[in-house]
Amino acid sequence: METTARGGETAQTLDRGLRLLHLVADAPGGLTVTEAANRLGVGRAAVYRLVGALAAHGMLRRDGGGRLRLGAGVLHLARRAQPLLAEGALPALRRLAEQAGATAHLTVVEGGEGVALVVVEPSWTSFHVAYRTGARHPLERGAAGRAILAGRAGAAGPVSTAGELQSGAYGVAAPVLGVPGLEASVGVVALAPLDAEVVDAQVLAAATAIAAALS
């Protein structure tokens, strides 16, 4: 019984630590210990213990104002995970770019923003949108970010936008659903309006393929 109890306490501590990391990741301005305690529903002393353990592994840090922020250890893990995500997504993105004749991309959530993790340009078009890997944008702007927000609300359908991130650019994106721990979208961006009847189906098929490859 004692071993079972200790195992339960360890699991609870691990769960709280992971929840704390997610809370800090979703707070661009960082969190105070009091704010973290309130959101976790625990005492400040418990948060201090979690912070101590996570800081020792480089996962959290305290800035000059004492606010909790992600540490370099999280970035190290993310960099090691990104090539695996890219490798899994590339076949579907290449197929999507060639089918749609538009620049295809996989966008993931990082620090409350959308980040273009993988970008594939079509090989046969004379002109297409140049979209830089690593480009960041608010989730509330652009098809990629809006699709991620739609996915949070349980909507799987494609989202279309025009000129929100770049004047004269048109985007279509759909959320990548069903991959634990991943918030992402797949989409295309073009210099002319896209045929929704055709491109929507292509984007949805790519999102489904990427989810299967990464699951």
Secondary structure in CASP SS format (residue, H / E / C, confidence):
PFRMAT SS
TARGET T0000
AUTHOR 0000-0000-0000
METHOD secondary structure of the structure
MODEL  1
M C 1.00
E H 1.00
T H 1.00
T H 1.00
A H 1.00
R H 1.00
G H 1.00
G H 1.00
E H 1.00
T H 1.00
A H 1.00
Q H 1.00
T H 1.00
L H 1.00
D H 1.00
R H 1.00
G H 1.00
L H 1.00
R H 1.00
L H 1.00
L H 1.00
H H 1.00
L H 1.00
V H 1.00
A H 1.00
D C 1.00
A C 1.00
P C 1.00
G C 1.00
G C 1.00
L E 1.00
T C 1.00
V H 1.00
T H 1.00
E H 1.00
A H 1.00
A H 1.00
N H 1.00
R H 1.00
L H 1.00
G C 1.00
V C 1.00
G C 1.00
R H 1.00
A H 1.00
A H 1.00
V H 1.00
Y H 1.00
R H 1.00
L H 1.00
V H 1.00
G H 1.00
A H 1.00
L H 1.00
A H 1.00
A H 1.00
H C 1.00
G C 1.00
M C 1.00
L E 1.00
R E 1.00
R E 1.00
D C 1.00
G C 1.00
G C 1.00
G C 1.00
R C 1.00
L E 1.00
R E 1.00
L E 1.00
G C 1.00
A H 1.00
G H 1.00
V H 1.00
L H 1.00
H H 1.00
L H 1.00
A H 1.00
R H 1.00
R H 1.00
A H 1.00
Q H 1.00
P H 1.00
L H 1.00
L H 1.00
A H 1.00
E H 1.00
G H 1.00
A H 1.00
L H 1.00
P H 1.00
A H 1.00
L H 1.00
R H 1.00
R H 1.00
L H 1.00
A H 1.00
E H 1.00
Q H 1.00
A H 1.00
G C 1.00
A C 1.00
T E 1.00
A E 1.00
H E 1.00
L E 1.00
T E 1.00
V E 1.00
V E 1.00
E E 1.00
G C 1.00
G C 1.00
E E 1.00
G E 1.00
V E 1.00
A E 1.00
L E 1.00
V E 1.00
V E 1.00
V E 1.00
E C 1.00
P C 1.00
S C 1.00
W C 1.00
T C 1.00
S C 1.00
F C 1.00
H C 1.00
V C 1.00
A C 1.00
Y C 1.00
R C 1.00
T C 1.00
G C 1.00
A C 1.00
R E 1.00
H E 1.00
P E 1.00
L C 1.00
E C 1.00
R C 1.00
G C 1.00
A H 1.00
A H 1.00
G H 1.00
R H 1.00
A H 1.00
I H 1.00
L H 1.00
A H 1.00
G H 1.00
R H 1.00
A C 1.00
G C 1.00
A C 1.00
A C 1.00
G C 1.00
P C 1.00
V E 1.00
S E 1.00
T E 1.00
A E 1.00
G C 1.00
E C 1.00
L C 1.00
Q C 1.00
S C 1.00
G C 1.00
A C 1.00
Y E 1.00
G E 1.00
V E 1.00
A E 1.00
A E 1.00
P E 1.00
V E 1.00
L C 1.00
G C 1.00
V C 1.00
P C 1.00
G C 1.00
L C 1.00
E C 1.00
A E 1.00
S E 1.00
V E 1.00
G E 1.00
V E 1.00
V E 1.00
A E 1.00
L C 1.00
A C 1.00
P C 1.00
L C 1.00
D C 1.00
A H 1.00
E H 1.00
V H 1.00
V H 1.00
D H 1.00
A H 1.00
Q H 1.00
V H 1.00
L H 1.00
A H 1.00
A H 1.00
A H 1.00
T H 1.00
A H 1.00
I H 1.00
A H 1.00
A H 1.00
A H 1.00
L H 1.00
S C 1.00
END
